[in-house]
Amino acid sequence: MPRALLERNRLGPLSQTIACFVRSEHFMKYKRKHLLFAVTVVVLGTVALFPLIGRKATASQTGEITAPTAAVVVTKRGTISNSLTLSGDFRPFQEVDVHAKIAGYIRRIYVDVGDHVEAGQMLAVLEVPELSAELQAADAASRRAKNAIARANGDLERSQSLHAATHLDYTRLKQAAAARPGLIAEQELDDELAKDKESEAQIAADQAAISEAESRYEEAIADQKRYQAMSNYTRIIAPFNGVITKRYVDTGALVQAGTNSNTQALPVVSVAQADRFRLTLPVPESAVPSVRLGSTVSVRVPALNRNFDGVVSRFADSVMPETRTMHTEVDVPNRNGTIVPGMYAEVNLTLKKKDSVLVVPVQAVAHHGDEVSVLIVDQQDRIAERQIQLGIESANQVEVVSGLSEGDQVVIGSRSEFRPGDRVAPKLTADNREGKF
């Protein structure tokens, strides 16, 4: 059939409709330009539909059906770890209330809240008038005891000299009496012997006096040291490097000795070590065997949007019956002072880790009771179901122990849309193309 005749037949019904409309009595109601616009719109719309009608007829004649797209990942070997996220808040590694050892008035305080201090730095000075008097008395007692020792030594030397003279006299008389019997009266010999014994006893008494004087001197020195130490306690110093977190007193305040009860003794300041923090974690009973001293963990601080490295430094090695958890502490360095006490933190605790194992995304796995399966796309681009066995599981991946081989195309997502045997067009996910999985 000629093309012109075919086009005429296709436009036949349309031409008849237009002709009827023109011949109708309503035609006279419209202006000519309105009619021309309406005819143009109808004709253009009809011509635009021709390609669509032609393509639909062509598709129906060929009988081709486009295969649905299936998102897949190619299985490969990688590292997988099973971790547990625990939360806690930071506490200073050390924090103490600094008390005064003795009672007194605050003469001057040098620090305030937020000040960084070093070990041995003076924080405040106390005024204790009676302590100065006691220290002076101890000094005087020490000097007096020292003089007593010198006096006793002098007495001992005099006694020793006297004893040497009397002993020499007695010895000479005794020798003369032996050489010439009857020359020296016995009474005279007895008197010289008594003087000799008396001078010897005086030596012993003077030696005892020296020992007593030395004891008193040592006692005076001990008192002197005690009062000197108490005098040193009037200077309140920092026990370690840290920051002042609280200040309880001002200049002129009366503070009690720290040895009193806590209700009576008011601290001067509180000092916290800020270059290292403790993070206390309640580790569940099931994860206790995986906790190792010295292991490094990742600590995330949401308020700072940063991660820090921490070290498991100590744990209780026993499970609390009330909570079935083990008290575990992680030390986190804070050299730049970024972390402040009380901040909330999350710790990623690795329980198990395996390298070079076959892994697939979690969303690719389906559980049916005790059975686990995945859908794969075979070499003919058809869906097949595989039964697999799983190993450890992380937040995004699972380990496949058996049932899959490296390089298999595993379907992820939209699992309910496919059945075994369906032909699909596999498409790698963006992460798989970029090597992230």
Secondary structure, DSSP 4 states (H G I P E B T S, - for coil): --HHHHHHHHTHHHHHHHHHHHHSTTGGGS-HHHHHHHHHHHHHHHHHHHHHHHHHHHHHHHT--PPPEEEEEE-EEEEEEEEEEEEEEEEES-EEEE-BSS-EEEEEE---TT-EE-TT-EEEEEE-HHHHHHHHHHHHHHHHHHHHHHHHHHHHHHHHHHHHHHHHHHHHHHHHHHHSTTSS-HHHHHHHHHHHHHHHHHHHHHHHHHHHHHHHHHHHHHHHHHHHHHHHTTEEE-SSSEEEEEE---TT-EE-BTTS-TTTPPPSEEEE--SEEEEEEEEEGGGGGG--TT-EEEEEETTTTEEEEEEEEEEEEEEETTTTEEEEEEEEE-TTS---TT-EEEEEEEEEEEEEEEEEEGGG-EEETTEEEEEEE-TTSBEEEEE-EEEEE-SSEEEEEES--TT-EEE-S-GGG--TT-B-EEEE-HHHHTT--
